[in-house]
Amino acid sequence: MGYLTKLEVSNRIIRAARPRRVTDTVEYRRQKLIANIEEQIELASLVIQNKTPVMRRKRGHRVVEVRPRIWWKTVPDGGVFVQIRYNKVALDIDGRGTSIEATSLEQLPTIYRTVIKAVEAGELDHAIDRAAIKSRP
């Protein structure tokens, strides 16, 4: 007696194991922005450690180094201005402006983590919607 004869076999057709989850547009935009902010945290950490900010991307079957888009600008007095961007469009933060002021680069990770909490709470949803509309061709 073989091993397969011990199994109960049928002709039933099996569909996909789990249905594909459709993400909400708002949730998708939030997750996209959070992923980009986390990338900026990595870049800021590299700059703080005096390393070259380089990102690696997968292009086909190869991994290549690309020049990152940095969302902050340092001024001669040592201050830093940060913009939060969605599809290359600076978000209007709370109707007060598009940039956040910091006194040094070391504050950037803390500022970005605060912005992530605001995105998760839905405080930037309206600004993200406007940026998505502006960036459409």
C-alpha positions in Angstrom: 0.0 0.0 0.0 1.5 3.4 -1.1 1.5 6.6 0.7 -0.8 8.4 -1.7 -3.6 5.8 -1.3 -3.9 6.9 2.4 -4.8 10.5 1.3 -8.4 11.5 0.5 -8.2 13.0 -3.0 -10.9 15.1 -4.7 -11.5 17.0 -8.0 -12.6 20.2 -6.2 -11.1 23.4 -7.7 -9.4 25.7 -5.2 -9.7 29.4 -5.5 -7.1 31.9 -4.3 -6.2 31.2 -0.7 -7.1 34.7 0.5 -8.9 37.6 -1.3 -6.7 40.5 -2.3 -7.1 43.3 0.1 -8.1 46.6 -1.5 -6.4 49.5 0.2 -8.3 52.7 0.8 -6.9 55.7 -1.2 -6.4 57.7 2.0 -4.6 54.8 3.7 -2.5 54.2 0.6 -1.4 57.8 0.5 -0.6 57.9 4.2 1.6 54.7 3.9 3.4 56.1 0.9 4.2 59.4 2.7 5.3 57.5 5.9 7.6 55.3 3.8 9.2 58.5 2.2 9.5 60.1 5.6 11.3 57.0 7.0 13.7 57.3 4.0 14.4 60.9 5.0 15.2 59.8 8.5 17.7 57.3 7.2 19.3 60.0 5.0 19.4 62.5 7.9 21.1 59.8 10.1 23.7 59.3 7.4 24.4 63.0 7.1 24.6 63.4 11.0 27.2 60.6 11.0 29.2 62.4 8.2 28.5 59.7 5.7 27.5 60.2 2.1 23.7 60.1 1.7 23.2 57.3 -0.9 20.1 55.3 -1.6 20.0 51.9 -3.3 17.2 51.0 -5.6 16.4 47.8 -7.5 16.3 48.4 -11.2 15.4 45.1 -12.9 17.7 42.5 -11.5 20.4 44.9 -10.4 20.7 47.1 -7.4 22.0 50.6 -8.2 22.9 53.7 -6.2 20.8 56.7 -6.9 21.1 60.3 -5.7 18.5 60.9 -3.0 16.0 63.8 -2.9 16.7 65.6 0.3 13.8 67.5 1.9 15.8 69.8 4.0 18.0 72.9 3.4 20.7 74.2 5.7 21.3 77.9 6.0 24.7 79.6 6.8 23.8 80.3 10.4 23.4 76.5 11.0 19.6 76.5 10.9 17.7 73.9 8.9 14.4 74.2 7.0 12.4 71.0 6.4 9.7 70.5 3.8 7.4 67.5 3.8 6.7 66.4 0.3 4.2 64.2 -1.5 4.8 63.5 -5.2 7.4 66.3 -5.2 4.9 68.8 -4.0 5.6 70.5 -0.6 2.7 70.0 1.8 1.0 73.0 3.4 1.3 72.3 7.1 -1.7 73.3 9.1 -2.3 76.3 6.8 0.7 78.0 8.3 3.4 77.3 5.7 5.3 74.7 3.9 8.5 74.4 5.9 9.4 73.5 9.5 12.3 75.3 11.2 15.0 73.4 13.1 18.1 74.7 14.8 20.3 71.8 13.8 20.5 68.6 11.7 20.3 66.5 14.9 16.7 67.5 15.3 15.6 66.1 12.0 14.8 62.5 13.0 12.7 63.8 15.9 10.8 66.2 13.7 10.2 63.5 11.1 8.9 61.1 13.8 6.5 63.7 15.0 5.3 64.2 11.4 4.8 60.4 11.0 2.5 60.5 14.1 0.6 63.4 12.6 0.2 61.5 9.3 -1.1 58.4 11.2 -3.6 60.6 13.1 -4.9 62.0 9.8 -3.8 65.6 10.4 -2.2 65.9 6.9 -4.9 64.2 4.9 -6.3 67.4 3.4 -2.8 68.6 2.4 -2.0 65.2 0.9 -5.2 65.3 -1.2 -4.3 68.8 -2.5 -0.7 67.7 -3.3 -2.0 64.6 -5.2 -4.3 66.8 -7.3 -1.5 69.3 -8.0 0.9 66.6 -9.1 -1.5 65.1 -11.7 -0.5 65.8 -15.3 
